[in-house]
Amino acid sequence: MIRPPQAPPSPRPTLVWPPSTVRAQPPAPAREPGHRRPRTLWPWAIPAAALVVVTAMAVGRADDPATPSAPPGAGPAANLAPGPGPGAAPPSVYQGNGYGVLTLDRPPGQQILRFECQTCTGSTQLRADNSDTPLVESVGPYSGRRWIEAGASRLTVRAAGEWTLTVGGVDLATPTDGPASGTGDAVLLLRGRSTRAEVTNRGRNRFLVHQLHRGDTTPTTLVDRIGSYAGTVPLAGPALVQITSSGDWTLTPQ
């Protein structure tokens, strides 16, 4: 059964475990004279077990026929700062319960998603058809952001509970001009210039940090550890930074 198109739902409070939050902090102090500045780069060459009801809104659609409707907001990937822009495509918002297969119908450019399953129980997984590695793999409630690598045309959701999936451009990343901290999976839009970053993580599961620059076809892995971590990694900003974590993390560009 397909629900008819609906207006975008009113925002609801986010309740997650672990919660996925990002907190921008004051910018780092100015660099000393003579410090070599990195190149300015920027992404966007990149990117049935149960009865399910999926509603596709905005430009995206589910495999089951449905009439999309467009919610407001969003900006194009060309903007270094999030926000609406002339001719920008609005984000695609999908809602479902349980298993769902979604066909992406987005304009070219880097795509970022926000996945929320506040009532999920058991295992939750989100996959793109162009990768063997899940975008999301968790147990229990989940809320977080991931980027979608270039070439993806379909997303598959396996969850026990109601979920909302939003797919948009770089405007869905969390902007920061300096140090940032958060809990859980995140995608940061690092707008300042940097050559490296101090990174910390407190958690038991796998901790990953990736970066993307303009012209990159695949992300660069900066950190890949199990459990807690503290160290300094090369990180040339501006860039997109994706963090995979089950705990609390910090990132301080330098």
C-alpha positions in Angstrom: 0.0 0.0 0.0 1.4 3.4 -1.0 0.5 6.5 1.0 -0.5 9.5 -1.1 2.0 12.4 -1.2 2.2 14.4 2.0 3.6 17.8 2.9 7.0 17.6 4.6 6.5 16.6 8.3 7.0 19.1 11.0 10.4 18.7 12.6 10.4 16.3 15.6 12.8 16.2 18.5 15.8 13.9 17.8 16.2 11.1 20.4 19.0 8.7 19.6 21.4 6.3 21.3 24.1 7.0 20.8 23.0 10.5 19.7 24.7 12.0 16.7 25.5 15.6 17.3 28.0 18.0 16.1 29.1 21.1 17.9 31.1 23.8 16.2 33.7 25.5 18.4 35.5 28.8 18.1 38.1 29.0 15.3 41.7 28.1 16.0 44.2 31.0 16.4 45.7 32.6 13.3 48.9 30.9 11.9 52.3 32.3 12.4 53.9 34.1 9.4 55.7 32.0 7.0 53.5 28.9 7.4 53.0 27.3 4.1 49.3 27.3 3.0 47.8 24.3 1.3 46.2 24.2 -2.1 42.5 25.3 -2.3 40.5 22.3 -3.3 36.9 21.4 -3.2 34.6 18.4 -3.9 32.3 17.7 -6.3 33.4 15.2 -8.9 32.1 12.5 -6.5 29.8 11.4 -5.5 11.2 -9.5 1.7 11.0 -10.0 5.2 8.2 -7.7 6.0 5.5 -5.6 4.4 6.8 -2.0 3.9 5.2 1.3 3.2 7.6 3.9 1.7 6.7 7.5 0.9 9.1 9.3 -1.4 9.0 13.1 -1.4 10.9 15.8 -3.3 12.9 14.7 -6.3 13.7 11.1 -5.1 11.3 8.2 -5.4 10.9 4.7 -4.0 10.8 1.6 -6.3 7.1 1.4 -5.5 5.2 4.0 -7.5 4.6 7.2 -5.7 4.1 10.8 -6.5 6.9 13.0 -5.1 6.4 16.4 -3.5 9.1 18.9 -2.8 10.0 20.3 0.6 11.8 23.6 0.9 15.5 24.3 1.6 19.0 23.2 0.3 21.7 24.7 -1.7 24.0 23.6 -4.6 27.3 21.8 -4.2 29.1 24.8 -5.7 28.4 26.9 -2.6 31.2 26.6 0.0 28.8 27.5 2.7 25.4 25.7 3.1 22.3 27.6 2.1 19.9 28.0 -0.8 21.1 29.0 -4.2 19.6 29.9 -7.6 18.3 26.8 -9.3 19.3 24.5 -6.5 17.5 21.1 -6.3 15.7 20.6 -3.0 16.6 17.6 -0.9 14.8 14.3 -1.5 13.1 13.0 1.6 12.0 9.3 2.0 10.0 7.8 4.8 9.4 4.1 5.5 9.0 1.3 8.0 11.2 -1.8 7.8 12.7 -2.8 4.5 12.9 -0.4 1.6 14.6 0.1 -1.8 15.0 3.7 -3.0 16.0 4.9 -6.5 18.1 8.0 -6.4 17.1 10.7 -8.9 19.5 13.6 -8.1 21.4 16.2 -10.2 25.1 15.6 -10.6 27.4 16.5 -7.8 28.4 15.3 -4.3 25.5 13.9 -2.4 25.2 13.6 1.4 22.5 11.8 3.3 21.0 12.1 6.8 19.4 8.9 8.1 17.2 8.8 11.2 15.6 5.8 12.8 14.7 6.8 16.3 12.5 3.8 17.1 14.8 1.2 15.5 15.4 -2.1 17.3 17.9 -4.8 16.4 20.2 -4.4 13.4 19.9 -1.4 11.1 21.7 -1.2 7.8 21.8 1.2 4.8 23.6 0.3 1.6 24.3 1.9 -1.8 24.3 -0.3 -4.9 27.9 0.8 -5.9 29.7 -0.4 -2.7 30.1 -3.5 -0.6 30.6 -1.4 2.5 27.4 -0.3 4.3 26.8 3.4 4.7 25.2 2.7 8.0 25.5 -0.4 10.2 24.3 -0.1 13.8 22.2 -1.7 16.5 19.2 0.1 18.0 18.2 3.7 17.4 20.4 5.7 14.9 20.8 9.2 13.7 23.8 10.3 11.5 25.1 11.7 8.2 27.1 10.0 5.5 28.3 11.0 2.0 27.4 8.9 -1.0 30.2 8.1 -3.4 29.8 8.8 -7.1 27.9 6.2 -9.1 25.3 5.2 -6.6 21.8 4.9 -8.1 19.9 2.9 -5.5 19.8 2.7 -1.7 18.6 -0.3 0.4 17.3 0.1 3.9 17.0 -2.8 6.3 15.6 -1.7 9.7 13.0 -2.7 12.3 11.2 0.6 12.8 10.1 3.8 11.2 12.9 5.8 9.4 13.5 9.0 7.5 16.2 9.3 4.9 17.1 12.8 3.4 19.4 13.0 0.4 20.8 16.4 -0.7 24.0 18.2 -1.6 26.8 19.7 0.4 24.3 21.8 2.3 23.5 18.7 4.4 27.1 18.7 5.8 27.8 20.4 9.1 29.9 23.6 8.4 32.8 24.5 10.7 35.5 27.1 10.5 37.6 25.6 13.3 37.5 22.9 16.0 34.4 20.6 16.1 33.2 17.9 18.3 30.3 15.5 18.3 28.9 12.0 18.9 28.3 9.4 16.3 28.5 9.5 12.5 29.0 12.9 10.9 30.0 14.8 7.7 31.8 18.1 8.3 32.3 20.9 5.8 35.7 22.2 6.8 35.8 25.7 5.4 39.0 27.0 6.8 42.6 26.4 5.6 44.6 23.7 7.3 47.5 21.3 6.8 46.8 18.9 9.6 44.3 18.1 12.4 44.3 16.7 15.9 41.7 14.0 16.2 40.4 12.2 19.3 37.8 9.5 19.8 36.3 7.7 22.8 34.5 4.5 21.8 34.8 0.7 21.6 33.9 0.2 17.9 35.7 1.0 14.7 36.7 4.6 14.3 37.2 6.1 10.8 38.0 9.5 9.4 38.0 10.2 5.7 38.5 13.4 3.6 37.4 14.5 0.1 38.7 17.4 -2.0 37.6 18.7 -5.3 38.6 16.4 -8.1 38.9 13.3 -5.8 37.2 10.2 -7.1 37.7 8.2 -3.9 38.0 9.4 -0.3 41.3 9.4 1.5 41.5 7.4 4.8 43.1 9.5 7.6 42.2 7.2 10.6 41.2 3.6 10.8 41.3 2.2 14.4 39.3 0.1 16.8 38.4 1.8 20.0 39.7 5.0 21.4 42.1 7.2 19.5 44.2 10.3 19.8 46.6 11.6 17.2 47.5 14.1 14.5 46.8 13.5 10.8 47.5 15.4 7.6 44.3 17.3 6.6 44.4 20.0 3.9 41.4 22.3 4.2 38.9 23.3 2.8 37.6 19.7 2.5 34.7 17.4 3.4 35.5 15.2 6.4 33.4 12.1 7.2 33.6 10.6 10.7 32.5 7.1 11.6 32.2 6.7 15.4 30.1 5.0 18.0 31.3 7.5 20.7 32.5 11.0 21.3 35.0 12.6 19.0 36.8 15.9 18.4 38.6 17.3 15.3 40.9 20.4 15.6 42.3 21.7 12.3 45.7 23.3 12.4 
